[in-house]
Amino acid sequence: RNEVVLSAGSIGTPQILMLSGIGNPTELKALGIKPVLDLPEVGQHLQDHPFMSNYWTVNSTNTSDDIFRNTSIFNADLAQWTANKTGLFGNGPGNTVGFLRIPSNASIFQTAPDPAAGPLSPHVELIFGDGYSATATPQPATGHFLSINTAVVTPTSRGSVRLASADPFAFPLINPNFFNTTFDQLVMLSAVKSARAFVTAAPWQGFIMSRF
């Protein structure tokens, strides 16, 4: 009866708390916010999964690439899915994943503890995409692709969320601080190497053309 549960996400929660005067008093006063509770840890220790896209060109025209380039193809595939739930829209572009651990004898464990939940918990996620899964770059005008998006699922880097102003509609200052630790850097490198090794397997021959 004497508790309020605030659940506004990893960004919204600290933003609301700080706007309400709960946080670092020095920073709050600088923005004209009256401190109510001295909790400088609010907004600190932000944790997220760094994500990287890896691309290969493929010997196929049956990927999802063309639906993002051609409105007519998009509308035709959408109509097919609406009519009988078949076609490209019936198969999500990123519905296959794999989870891996870096080797238990990796040299990084000599200087850093294993952040995973246990010996069967992964460090790496591989997300396979049917087509060019654009995250930071525009889709190429031509070509057909396989994407393997690599993610560090046990990041040890920590960032922060700070207020930009006392305006509740102003976006906060978000610093994810990705790859601030050697461990995260090594895990992502391992993930990329694993993705590249995976596509050299025999079943991919004749389908994978080159790394993009």
Secondary structure, DSSP 8 states (H G I E B T S, - for coil): --------HHHHHHHHHHHTTEE-HHHHHHTT---SEE-TTTTEEE----EEEEEEEES-S-SSGGGGT-HHHHHHHHHHHHHHS-SGGGS-TT-EEEEE---TT-GGGGTS---SSSTTS-SEEEEEEES---SSS---SS--EEEEEEEESS----EEEE-S-S-TTS--EEE--TT-SHHHHHHHHHHHHHHHHHTTSGGGBTTEEEE-
